Amino acid sequence: MIAHRAFAIVFAAFVSGCIGVPTPVPSPAEDLVAYDQFVFIDDDLADGEAVWIDKSGARRTATGTLEVWAQLRNQTGEPIELEARVRFFDRDRVPLEGPSGWTRMFLTPKGITTFRAFSTGTTEVIHFYVEIQEGA
């Protein structure tokens, strides 16, 4: 009987300690990630003078995964090497897959190339975040 009371007291203390301690959840306004966007992470590219994103988008594949794509245009008279990677998220913006490996692209002077990436293994992907940087 004493053991049952001791358990009840410990359990009540545990539950009362857990209840009333709210877990902070950031609001969408506090998100640091720009979901469903292609983002230049190099300052040299972010000004939009060297490379433009002509068109971009996302679509479902026949298997239900997500394909993201962007058409990139070199605005300079020099060749440019770029790298891009993507991270996919579910409806609640929880990462479903780690960031992909960097995909290397070469743009000829005034040339155009297309970046494509596909989610793998899950049809729960809703959002994406693509980082683009100058190649090493």
NORBELJO-V377519 format. One record per pair of residues at least 24 apart in sequence whose C-alpha atoms are under 10 Angstrom apart, sorted by the first residue. I is the first residue (numbers start at 1). J is the second residue. D is the distance in whole Angstrom. If there is no record, write none. Layout:
I J D
I J D
This chain:
28 93 10
31 93 10
33 93 10
33 128 10
33 129 7
34 127 10
34 128 9
34 129 7
34 130 9
35 87 10
35 88 9
35 89 9
35 93 8
35 126 10
35 127 6
35 128 6
35 129 5
35 130 9
36 68 9
36 88 9
36 89 10
36 126 9
36 127 6
36 128 5
36 129 6
36 130 8
37 68 10
37 70 10
37 86 10
37 127 9
37 128 7
37 129 6
37 130 6
37 131 9
38 68 10
38 69 9
38 70 8
38 84 9
38 85 10
38 86 9
38 128 9
38 129 6
38 130 5
38 131 6
38 132 7
39 84 9
39 129 8
39 130 6
39 131 5
39 132 6
39 133 9
40 84 9
40 130 9
40 131 6
40 132 5
40 133 6
40 134 9
41 84 10
41 130 10
41 131 6
41 132 6
41 133 6
41 134 9
42 131 9
42 132 8
42 133 5
42 134 7
43 133 9
43 134 10
44 133 9
44 134 8
45 82 10
45 132 9
45 133 7
45 134 7
46 132 9
46 133 9
48 75 9
49 74 9
49 75 7
49 76 8
50 74 6
50 75 5
50 76 6
50 77 9
50 78 9
50 80 9
50 110 10
51 75 6
51 76 8
51 80 9
51 82 10
51 107 9
51 110 9
51 111 10
51 112 10
51 134 10
52 112 9
53 112 10
53 113 10
53 114 10
54 112 9
54 114 10
55 114 9
56 114 9
56 115 9
56 116 10
57 116 10
58 116 9
58 117 10
58 118 9
58 126 10
58 127 9
58 128 9
59 118 10
60 118 9
60 119 10
60 123 9
60 125 10
60 126 10
61 118 9
61 119 10
61 123 10
63 121 9
63 122 9
63 123 8
64 119 9
64 120 10
64 121 9
64 122 8
64 123 5
64 124 9
64 125 9
65 118 7
65 119 6
65 120 7
65 121 7
65 122 6
65 123 5
65 124 8
65 125 7
65 126 9
66 117 8
66 118 6
66 119 5
66 120 8
66 122 9
66 123 7
66 124 9
66 125 7
66 126 8
66 127 9
66 128 9
67 116 7
67 117 6
67 118 4
67 119 7
67 120 10
67 125 10
67 128 10
68 115 8
68 116 6
68 117 5
68 118 6
68 119 9
68 127 10
68 128 8
68 129 9
68 130 9
69 114 7
69 115 5
69 116 4
69 117 7
69 118 9
69 130 9
70 113 8
70 114 6
70 115 5
70 116 7
70 117 9
70 130 10
71 112 7
71 113 6
71 114 4
71 115 6
71 116 9
72 105 10
72 107 8
72 111 8
72 112 6
72 113 5
72 114 6
72 115 8
73 107 8
73 108 9
73 109 9
73 110 7
73 111 6
73 112 4
73 113 7
73 114 9
74 106 10
74 107 6
74 108 7
74 109 6
74 110 5
74 111 5
74 112 6
74 113 9
75 107 10
75 108 10
75 109 7
75 110 5
75 111 8
75 112 9
76 107 10
76 108 9
76 109 6
76 110 6
76 111 9
77 108 8
77 109 5
77 110 6
77 111 9
78 107 9
78 108 7
78 109 5
78 110 8
78 111 10
79 106 7
79 107 6
79 108 5
79 109 5
79 110 8
79 111 8
80 105 8
80 106 6
80 107 5
80 108 7
80 109 7
80 110 10
80 111 9
80 134 8
80 135 8
81 105 6
81 106 5
81 107 6
81 108 9
81 133 9
81 134 6
81 135 5
81 136 8
82 106 6
82 107 8
82 115 10
82 132 7
82 133 6
82 134 4
82 135 4
82 136 8
83 115 9
83 131 8
83 132 6
83 133 5
83 134 6
83 135 5
83 136 8
84 115 8
84 116 9
84 117 9
84 130 7
84 131 5
84 132 4
84 133 6
84 134 9
84 135 9
85 115 9
85 116 10
85 117 8
85 129 8
85 130 6
85 131 6
85 132 7
85 133 9
86 116 10
86 117 7
86 118 9
86 119 9
86 128 7
86 129 6
86 130 4
86 131 6
86 132 9
87 117 10
87 118 10
87 119 8
87 125 10
87 127 9
87 128 6
87 129 5
87 130 7
87 131 9
88 118 9
88 119 7
88 120 9
88 124 9
88 125 6
88 126 7
88 127 6
88 128 4
88 129 7
88 130 9
89 119 10
89 124 8
89 125 6
89 126 6
89 127 5
89 128 6
89 129 8
90 122 10
90 123 9
90 124 6
90 125 5
90 126 5
90 127 6
90 128 9
91 124 7
91 125 7
91 126 5
91 127 7
92 125 10
92 126 9
92 127 9
93 125 9
93 126 8
93 127 7
93 128 9
94 125 10
94 126 10
94 127 9
95 125 9
95 127 9
95 128 9
96 120 10
96 121 10
96 122 8
96 124 8
96 125 7
96 126 10
96 127 10
97 121 9
97 122 9
97 125 9
99 129 9
99 130 9
99 131 10
100 130 10
102 131 9
102 132 9
102 133 9
102 135 9
103 132 9
103 135 10
104 132 10
104 133 10
104 134 9
104 135 7
104 136 9
105 134 10
105 135 8
106 135 9
